[in-house]
Amino acid sequence: KKLQVLPHSNQILLLSIVSEILRLNEDPNVQGLALDLPESLYSSKVLNAVKPEKDVDGLSSVNLGRLVHGDVSDCLVPPTACAVMELLEDIGGKTVLLVGARGAQGAALQSVLQREGAAVLSCPWRAPQLQSELRHADVVVFGSTKPDDVPVSWIKPGATIISCARDLLSGKSIPVRLCCELIGEEVHLITSNMVKNMERWIQSQQYRKWDLHCLKLQPLSPVPSDIEISRAQSPKAVDVLAKEIGLLTDEIEIYGQTKAKVRLSLLERLKDQPDGKYVLVAGITPTPLGEGKSTVTVGLVQALTAHLNINSFACLRQPSQGPTFGVKGGAAGGGYAQVIPMEEFNLHLTGDIHAITAANNLLAAAIDARILHENTQSDKSLYNRLVPVVNGMRGFSAIQLARLRRLGINKTDPETLTEEEISKFVRLDIDPSTITWQRVVDTNDRFLRKVTVGQAQFDIAVASEIMAILALTTSLQDMKERLGKMVVANDKKGEPVTAEDLGVTGALAVLMKDAIKPTLMQTLEGTPVFVHAGPFANIAHGNSSVLADKIALKLVGEKGFVVTEAGFGADIGMEKFFNIKCRASGLVPSVVVLVATVRALKMHGGGPNVTAGAPLKKEYTEENLQLVADGCCNLQKQIQITQLFGVPVVVALNVFKTDSPAEVDLVCKMAKESGAFDAVPCNHWSAGGRGAVKLAQAVEKAANQKNSFKYLYSLELPIVEKIRIIAQKVYGAQDIELSPTAQSQVDRYTQQGFGNLPICMAKTHLSLSHQPERKGVPTGFILPISDVRASIGAGFIYPLVGTMSTMPGLPTRPCFYDIDLDPITEQVKGLF
């Protein structure tokens, strides 16, 4: 690393010096700053501009405060003060006079001298008592150059004289030996301080044990609304939380009081730190009654960290505004197992979805604009506008040079292209009928489904391929490459047209540069949470980001746990987590937690339909062991699906007050008989982490079991064969049936070189089959594949099973009826 010494010049303005110091403070290649300035410029403003951790001179107020208070092990002794002590022998009981030693330097000298037992006096050069003080001092330390009108004869004969002034004393019968020695010693000690500073910096870069102070919970009965519970807890300031879990100051970007982005540089700093255990929370086939996967995820990490003292991180998806204001509500967990502040979690967060919306729609606009300009201009006119003359010179941009190379044109001078090469360069020849790129908006708006703007209709923002890329990327460079690979259409020859061809890759990366950083928040019990990405779980893989998981796995340490959640049931979210996300990340899962509820199992066992807002029928509120037993077939099937991947499974039974002990015992018994490592009833919704302690203990034990994780299929298999394996082994289908359109797309993607990508099935989440009304475990069905599409940037092929809406609509009575803002307190009301 480097020692940055500012040049000695009385002409440097104070503002310029401070500005340069602030710049060097933020330079990661500079670990220490030593100042070499004229005495007149050593002001507190300059000294305190240096970050305490980079302060080699030890003269900042923070460092000086530690020195004065005796915290020697936690501070650097200023080199000048240290050099003075090196030159002086035993000074206990001697009188030391500091003359002209002002400010931070004088305070440092006084502190170290007094610590060695000297009687220390301080006096300015122009003080009336100076002559008297000099005659009685055993040691005189000059902090600044001696004025000519102070006679040498005033100094007590035999006194030791040391000058700390930058200008050597010019004789006048005062010995200069100690002044010269001081300067030599000072240079040595600056180097010594630099080494000590580097040692502290290196130590700060190492993994540190958490010093987490958890928040106390006082659960109430009956359990209040989610937002009332959230408001009743006072979250820690996010910078405090960050420090507790070992994040450095320059690794976070704070958004308000309770949210912060975490920089990806942490991965490089902790690259040699072993990962913790990796836990996935999945569920049975979802029902309108809800199973509570997010609540289990949060309750589990609260139990692990706040009650078992095991480092753990929850990694959750960012909720879309669509369901938040629509029918589902938020995704922060619930009851006494949720992320706080829940209104911050559910509304805007740090703007990632807005960044995705902006990037997605910029690409859509680029497609339409390119088609327009190619249709209305000649090759020469297009070329002149795409490669304009600027200041008399014509030049290709970097992305245009990359396109030329892909076309096999190895030229860099725009004036040397032939007419044929110009035509190849300027014309993408997009076939409008093949455009797959849609515009997006983060609102449920069914009337945009068929509205066509240019050549695109509308999806909800979280259905954008850019969201899937954000969730699967492993670095900024990887994200940029994935964005460039996105196929938006085919040209008229049937070849794919990408974002890179449109020249928009760099602009998309710029819009996404902050969104790539995970957002740090906390649970009700003050344990850390990463919220990042939220891809649509139908047409994408429906999991939070690889980057959040990777960072969290480093932060928890080798014995810690990272708990993340998969969308929908294990047959969809978990299967995609293993076959797509784990392939992208290279991470190996330790345990699957499979969430179920008694009442949801009753529905799978043949219970009556449930209508939103209507009272539950007695089958769901009274004991009915037969319905439970019949419905356990779905739980058993999901356990079997998990076992296909060789990962231990623990069943978490979310207990409701209407569940009877016999029903709970029956589910746990049948789960264990079906191969689950354990099955545990949980009460975290009403009791917080304490209600999930048994689940946490079961997960910890399961994580120590032999893990034989494997993928379901090889990527080298043909696309159709990979689809068939998922349909038969996971869903239980007899076979698959491709429509002519689907088969044509499979042939096209194979011919274009995309055949070795994993499969991301787009299927209803409400049944193992393609028919939402078929609960339990349907068998003997043929799975129809109506179409096959590709997200090449994200890196998967997605077959459509039946029709799939990517723009939800609002219900008759959306959630927004209950949401309001208090204009006096600015508090959000009615948000669940």
C-alpha positions, 0 to 999 in steps of 0.5 A: 500500500502507499504512504501519501505525503502532501507536498510542502507549499505555503501556497496550497490553500486550506480548501485545496488541502482539505479537498485532497485529504477527503479524496485520499480518505476514499481511496482504497489503495491509501491506508495511511496519511502523513501531513507535511505542511507549513506550521500555519496550516496545521489547523483542526480543520485540516487534522480532522479531515483525515479519517481516524483509521488513516491518521498516521500523525495521530493528531485527529481529535478521535485519536488524540482523545483516546491518547489523552484518556489513556487508550494507548492500545487503541491509538497511535502516539504522534511521532513527534511526541514519541520521538521526544520521549525516545530522546529523553531519559528518566524524567520522573519528577522533572519539570518540562516546559513546553514553549510554543507548542500549540493545539493538537501537538501540544496536547499530545506532548503534554499527555505523554510527558505527564504519563511518565511522571513529569511536571509539565508546564506550557507557555507561549513565546510572548508570555510575560512569565516566559523568562521565569519559567525557562530558568526553572525548567529541567527540560525545554521542548520548543514546539515552534521556531524560537524568535530572535528576541528571546535570549538564550541566556534565559534558559537554565544552565544544563537544561535539556533542549529539544526543538520540534520546530520544522526549521532547525535552530541556528546555533546561538549557543543552543545545541542543535544535536537533539533537534537533528536527532529528533527529526531523524527519530520522527521520520523513523516513528512515522514509518513505525506508525505507518506499519502499525496502521497497516497492521490495524488495517489488515486486522480490520479486513479479516473476518470478525466475530459478531458482537450482535445486540439483539432486540427484546420482544414482548409478544402480546395476545391477541397478536396485533396487526403486522404494522402495529407490531413493527411500529412497537419495536425500535430498530437499531440504526443500520450503521450500528447493525452493520458494525455488529456483523463485521461490515466496514464503514466504507462497505455500506451506503446508508439509505435513511436510518434503517436501510443500507446498500452493501458494496460487493467489495466485501466479497473480495475482502472475505474471499478466504473466509469459509462459507456458513451453512446454506438453508432453503425454505420451501413449501407444499403446493400453495393454497389461498390459506397461505403457508407462511414461508417468509414468516418461517424464514424470519422466525428461523433466523430469529431463533438461531441468532437471538436465542441459540447465539448462532450467527444467521442471515435471512435473505428475502426477495423484495416485494413488488408494488403489484401485490402490495397494493393488490390482493396478496399484501407484503412479504416481510413475514408476519406477526412477531417474525417479520422484517422491520420497518415493514412499511420501508420493506414493502414500499420502494425500499432502495429503488431497485425495482424502479431501476429495473423498470427504467433499464427495461423500458430504455431497451424497449424504446431502443428497439422501437427507435432502431426499427423506425430509423432503419425503415426511414433512412438509407445505409449512408444516412444511418452510418453518418448518424450512428458514427457522427463526425465530432470535432472533425473526426469520426470514431467508433464507440467501444460497443460499436467496435465490439459489434464490428468484431462479432460481424467479422469486420476487423477495422477500427477506422470508420472511413475504411468500411466498404458499402457492404460492411456499412450495410451489415453494421447499420442494419439489424433488420429486426423482424417485428413479429419476433420481438419478445421484449415488453415494456414494464410497470410495477403495478397490477394493471390488467388493461395494459395486457393488450395495449401495444406501444411500438412493438411491445405490450406490458408486463409487471416490472418483476417479470422483466428478464433484467430482474432475473439477471439481477437475481442470478448475477455474481458480479458487476462484470457478469451482470454487464455481460448478461445484460448484453446477451439478452435476446430481444428479437430475431432478425429477418434471417432468423438470427438473434438480436441482442441488447449488445447489438442495439448498443445499449448494454453500457447504459443498462449497466449504469442504470443498474449499478446501485441495484446490484448491491443487496439491501441490509435490514433487520428482523424484529429481534435485531438480527440481519436480513438481506433484501435483494431482487424479486423475480417472478416465480412463474416465468423466472426462477423466483428466488432472491439474489445469488450475491446476497446469499454469497455475502451473507455466507461470508459474514455468518462465518463457518458455523453460521447459517444463511436462510433463504426462501424459494417462491411457491411450492417445492415443485417450482421454487425449490426445483428452480433454486437447485437447477438454476440458482445453485448452478449460477452460484456454485453454492451447495445447499445444506438443508431444506425447510419444507413449510406446511399448515394443517389447514392447507393440508386439509384443502389438499385432502379434499376440503371445501374451496376458500373464498377471500374475505369469507369466514372459514368453513368448519372443516378448517376450524374443527378437528378433522384427522381424516382430511389431514391424513388425506392431504398429507399426500402433498407434503409427502410428495414434496418431501420426495421431490426434495430427496431427488436432490439429495438434501436433508429436509426438515418440515416446519408446521406453522401452527394456528390456534384452530389446530388440534394437538392430534392434527399437529402430531399426525402431520409430524408423524407422517412427515417423518415416516415419509423421509423427513429428517425431522418435523417440528411445530412452530409458533414464531408468528405469535412468539417470535424467535422463541417459538421456532427454537425447536425448528432451529435445533432440528435445522442445525442437526440436519445441516450436520448430516451427510449431504449428497446434493445433485442436480436433477438433469445434465445441461447437455441433454436436449431441451425436450428431454430436460423438460420431460425429466422435470414433468415426470420426476417432479410433477408426476406427469405421465409425459409431455406434449409440445405444441407445434409452436413450442417444438418450432421454438425448441428447434430454433433455440437449439440451432442458435446454440442455446440448447445447453441452458437449464429449464425454468418451467412456467406453470401454475403454482396451485397444483402439481399438474397444469390444472389449478383445481387439482389438489393433492397429488394428481397422476396420469396427466400429460403436461401440455407445453404451449410455447417455449421462450428464452431468457438468454441473459438470465441463462435459462429456457422457459417452457409455458405450460398453458397460458401464463399472465405476466401482468396481474390485475387488481381485485374488486377491493384491492389492498389500497383501500386500507392504506393511508398516510397521516399528514401530521406524523407522516406515518403509513396506516393500514398497510396490513 
